[in-house]
Amino acid sequence: MSSNPIRPIGRRIFQPDRLSIGIGISDLFSPRLIPVLASAGADYVFIDMEHTRFTLHDIASFIDGAQAADVPVIVRPPEVSRSCMGRLLDLGADGFFAPRIDNAADAARAARFTKYPPAGERGDSGRIYAARPDSTRARDDANENTVLIVIVESRDGAENIDEICQTPGVDGVSIGHADLSLSLGVPGDLGSESYRTAEQRIVDSCVRHEMPFTIGIAPTIEDALEQRARGCFTVFVDDEIGLLTRAVSTYVDDLRRAEKELAG
């Protein structure tokens, strides 16, 4: 049995009175990275396994750091499968951004793999049994606090958004803007009519069904405020590479500008 305890903190991704702030990790590996992001104010950390080289061993180390900082870790798994998602949960992941959810069947499958019975098919690594005589409460707490955000990132997903929003176990929707534009045949063109129509269809459905939603990334304050105005429940600021690049660029630009002013 893993030594990682049940950590019922995933629902902190939802803040009742403000946007929650998520920071991504996609390249740099260090168990100290998550405590640094938490101390800077991140509400949760998003770790991408779909498009990165991170292994389960890496995720375990990240989660150890997150436990010390008491910050939720939400993972995008490389695939939606019982084996993959179950192992990540056993390591201590607090929830998922589940990729490529195209319909209600996809959403229901992701929910089954995220929740313990009777809500789902998640297997017990021994933690629920070890919690006896409070095993029922431990199971219910885990089911309540392990969050599932489904990523809608295809033409089919946009067309089937109503049934996705009505799927039990889905806690929120993330619009995968890059892949959605690819699926629509307008790669990278988020201003195109076809993309904007699909995105708005998803947003409108989420609003009707009172489903929390978020859209892509918000690397600037202006982007974040725009997403807030549209009703997003969280902002995904950027990954550590984007943040580091902008911070260094800003410092260098400011220094060079100051040097020129001093030189007269």
N, C-alpha and C positions, 0 to 999 in steps of 0.2 A: 504493500500500500504506500502511496506517495505520502511524504510528510507534510505536503501543503494542505492546510486546513480549508474547509469551506469558507469562502470570503463573500458574504452577502452584501457586496457593495456596488455591483454592476449598475444598479438603477440610479446611481449618482450621475450617470450620463444625462439624466433628466433633472433639470433644475426648475423649481416651480415659479421663480420670479425673475429669471434672467436666462440669457443664452449660456449654455455650457460650452467650454472651450476644449477642443481636442487637438492634440499634437501627434503627428505621425512619426513612425520610425521605419525607415525603409533600407538603410544601408549601413550606418555606423553601429558597431556592436560594443556595448559595455554595460554591465549591470548597474553602473553608476549613472547611466544616462537618464533613466526614468526618475530617480530621485531629484536630479537636476531640473528636469522639466516640471516635476511636481512643485518644487520650491519656487519655480518661476510663475506658478499659478495655473498650470494645466489641471483641468477637472478630470481628464482621463487621457490615456495614451492609446493610440491606434497602431497596431503592429501589422504590417502587410506581409503575408506569406505567399500570396498569389503571384506577385511580380518580383520577389526578392530571393536571395539565397539563404535566408534564415532557416535553420533546422529546429527540430523539437528541442534539442539541447540548448540552442540559443534562446528559444522562447522560455524555457525553464529558468534560465539565468535572468532574463528580463523580469520575469514574474517574481523571482526572489527579491530583486531590487524594488519592484512595485510594492511588495508586501511591507518592506521596511519603510516605504514612503506613504503607505496606506492610500494608494491611488489605483483606480480600476484600470485593467488592461483589457482592451477589446481587440480581438484578432480578426483579420480577414484570412480565412483558411484558404489553402490552395484548391480545395474542392469541397463540395457539400456532400459529405459521406459520414456514416456513423463512426467508422474507425478514426478518421481524421479529426472530426470535431470532438469525439469522445476523449481522445488522447489529450487534446488541447485543454479541455475542461478538467481532466484529471490533473494536469499540470498546474491548474489554478486560474485559467482564463476566466474573466468575468462576463464574457459574452462574445458575440460575433457580429461582424458585418459580412453577411453571407452573400457571395457573388453570384451573378448570373441567375437571378430569380425571374423567370419568364411567365409564370402562371401560378394558380393556386396550388397545384400539385407540388411544384418546386418549393413554394413557401411552406407547405405543410410538412414536407420532408425535412426541411431545415429545422422547423419547430420540433419535430419528433426527436431529432438527434440532439437538441439542446436541452430538453426537459426530461426529468425522471418520470416513470409511470405514476399515475395513469395518464398524465398529460402527454407523455412521449415515450421514447425508447432508450433514453440514456442509461447506460449501465452503471452500477455502483462499484467504485474502485475499492470500497471498504469503508468510506467515510460515513455513509448513511447508517450502515450496520453498526459502526463503532459508536455512533451517537446514542444508541439505545440507553435508556428507555425513551429518549426524545427523538427517535429516528423519524417519526412522521413529521415532526416540526422541522427537523433538519432538511428533509426532502422538500417540504413546502417552502421553506425559506430559500432554498437553492433555486427552485423553480420560479419563485417570484422575482428573485434578484439577478438571475442569469439572463441577460438581455439578448434579444435577437433583432438586429436591424437588417432588413433585406435590401440588397442593392438591385435596383431596377435599372438596367443598362442596355436594353435592346428594344427594337420595335415591338416585338411580341410582349415584352414586359409592360411597355407603355399602353398597349392595346388592352392588356388584361389586368390593368391596375386595380379596377374595382374589386375583382375577386381576390387579388393579392391582399388588399387592405382588409378584407373580411375574413382572412384566414386566422383561426385561433392560434395564439402563441407568437404572432408577429407583434413586436413592440414599436417598430418604426420603419420608415422607408428612407433610403438614401438614393438619390439620383446620380447614377454614374455617368457624368456628362461626357467624358471622353469616349467611352465605348458606345454610349447611346448615339452620339453623333456618327460614329463609324457604322453602326447598324443601320442608320437612316441614309447612309450614302453621302454624308456631308462631313467627312472627318475634320474635326477641329473647328468647324464653323458653327459656333454657338449662337450666332446672330441670324442664321438661316431660318426661313419660315417653317420648314419641316421640323427642325430641332425645337424651335420655340413653341410650336404647336404641341409636340410630344411632351415637352417639359411641363407646359401649362396643364395638359391633360392629367399628368401625374399629380401635380400640386393640387389641382381642383378636386381630384378624387380623395386625396389625403385629407383635405379640409372637410369634405362632405362626411367622411367616415371618422373624423376626429383622430386621425392617425398622425403621430409626430413624423416630421420629415425634415430632410436636409438636402442641400444641393451642392455637389462638388466641393471645392475648396474656397476659402476666403482669405487670401494672402494679405489683403490690406484692410484697414479699418472701414474704408468705404464699402468694400465687398461685404464685410461682416454686417454692417448696418443695413445694407440692401437686403441681405438674406433675412435679417431680423424683421424688416418691414414686410417681407413676403410670408413670414410666419414660421421660419425654420426654428427648430428647437435647440439646435447646436450649430456651432461653426467649427469646421475642420480647418485649422489655420494653414497648415502645410506640413511637410515632413521636415526632419532635422536638417537635410541638405539644403532645402529651399530657405529655411530660416537662417542657417549659418551663412549661406551665400549673401543673403540680403543684409545681414548684420555687418559682415565684413565689408561689403560694398559701400554701405552707408558710412561706415567709419572712414574708409579710404577716401571717399568723395568729400566728406566733411573736412578731413585733414588737408587734402590738396587745395580745397577752396580757402581754408584758413591761411595756408602758406602763401597763396597768391595775394590775399588781402594784406598780409604782413609785408610782402615784398613791394606793395604799392603799385 
